[in-house]
Structures are given as C-alpha cells and as structure tokens.
Amino acid sequence: MLGVLTVNTGTPDAPHAREVGRFLWRFLRDRRVVELPRWLWLPLLRGLVLPLRAPRSARKYRSVWMDDGSPLAVYSRRLRTALEAELDAKLPGMVAIESAFLYSEPQVRDALQSLRAAGAEEIVVLPLYPQGSGTTTGPVYDQVAAALSDWRVLPALHFIGNYFDDERYINALANSLREHWQQHGRTAHLLMSFHGIPLRCVQRGDAYEAQCQETARRLADKLELPASEWSLSFQSRFGKARWLTPATERVLADLPGRNLRTLTVICPGFAVDCLETLEEIALGGREIFLHAGGEQFQYVPALNDRGDHAQALCALVLAHAGPAG
C-alpha cells in the first residue's frame, strides 16, 4: 500500500481572536519561522505580538471565511479529494491519502498514524509549497521526523522538497491564466506575487528566491510574455527585518505611475487559496492598485482543485514513489 501525505501550513478553527491567537502561537513560535532566540522572542510573541495581531487577523479572516470553514481548509479538502481520485485511477485500491497541517488540525503525526493503520509500507510526503524553503518545507521535515521517531517499523519514505520547475505544474498555472484572460479579457501587465521570507534566510543559503524567479521565468516563457509585460514580487512581510524585494504592496502602488493601469495578479506559490491570496491580494491588493490610479484589477485564483493541478500532483507523487508506485 502506498501512502500519500500532503501538508500545508494550517488555519484557525474560527475567525475569532481567540482561535486566531491559538493558531498564531503555534505558528510563530516555530524556530524555522522566527529565528530569534527563544528567551527574546517568546515573551514578545505572547505579550505584544499576539494581543495586537490576533484581533486584526481575525477581522481579515472574517472577510474571506466560507460557509464550510477557512478557504485554506475548504480548498485543501477539495484538492485532497481530487488528488485521491487521480491516484485511485492510476493505482486502484493501492493508495491511501491523508492531508495534514503544520500548525492546526489534522496534525502531521495523526495523519501518519492513519496511513500506518491503512497498511502503508511506503509513504510519499508532499508539502504543498512549490518553491521549497527552510521556513515551510523545513517544518514539514521536522514534524515528519518527530512523528516517526518512535515507530518500530519504518516505512520507505520519499519527501518531495519542491516542484517549482515541474512542467505539469507550470502548465496548470499557464492554463489557469489563459482561461481567466479568455473570460475576463487580457490586461496590460501580469504580476506574479510570491510569499516573502526574511532576506537573511537567503543570505544563509535558502534557495527559495531563486526558485520563485525560475517559476516566474518559466511561466512567462510558457505564456510567451516579453519582459515588459510581467513582474515578480514578494508579499506578506512580517516584523521589522529586511525581507525579499520588491514588495508586492510597493509594486501595486507604483505600476499605475508607469502607465500600466490594467493588471492581472497570480500567486504561483500558493497551492490553494487562503488568507494571503484572498484578503491580502484579491481584496487589499485591489484597493492599493485602484487607489494609486489603476483602472482594472484581476486576481487569478490559486490552482486549488483544478483537474490539471490534481493531475500534476498525482504525476509528481508517482514519480517519487518506489517501483510499486
């Protein structure tokens, strides 16, 4: 039996300050996410950051909350169902799939236990981060290793560290853009916005920035876009440290001044839509761009449970599995 575990960051259980604060506590105390000394950071997190940020984040979550839960949870469930169907078509009755979150339920440890109970002797771990980073795929490594530390019989384990240059993934992004433009009309410029990370991470060897640049280049080539018709930026800056640039907010504010007043934004680093894509970009980004003089703003949804996305991830999983896969 082949086991497949998909992992994403996580989400609050409800769009209220208490639940958001609980989620942020688990998220922001991870040493991979914030690298400050614990004696300095944890008191600041508990006493200053959470009391200020949790209510503000809760309001943002409420603006995009869905009937069935947070967008990340809803679209993650749908993607799991789509991926399960693709895998079952390739290997009928031979695959068990579970999804987990790093900082909320269902947890990585519990999902791995479920795969073991299903009889999985081989497990492929797929972090849903196309561009790998110590801040995202790193915690997945950590939690998988911790969960397996007391297993007496270990599975054959395959870990997909990234898929930033996977041809099927690039094709799915290109397809989503072509379909969007066919329905809504072509704009003068395309902005590819990726989640940011602190600059010091890259200076210490993190390959994330280079992988984002390669994804953007490949997508632009697939769409046959000249350099003047697309840009790359980094969003979701947190704290006072220097982060990767250019910042998405600054680019959105500057583009109208360059006589680029119609804009399409896609977020290729997010496998499914979430707070950062729907509130920060589709709502907040739109406001910034139009306030700066822009005339038309289009947000292209994440790949979510698109058929070509599920097919791309299925092929990725099977390529990393052993001969039985």
PyMOL commands that set and color helices and strands:
alter all, ss='L'
color gray80, all
select helices_A, chain A and resi 17-28+38-64+71-90+108-117+137-148+167-184+199-203+208-222+227-229+248-258+275-291+307-320
alter helices_A, ss='H'
color red, helices_A
select strands_A, chain A and resi 2-8+95-101+122-127+156-159+189-195+230-235+262-266+296-299
alter strands_A, ss='S'
color yellow, strands_A
deselect
rebuild
show_as cartoon
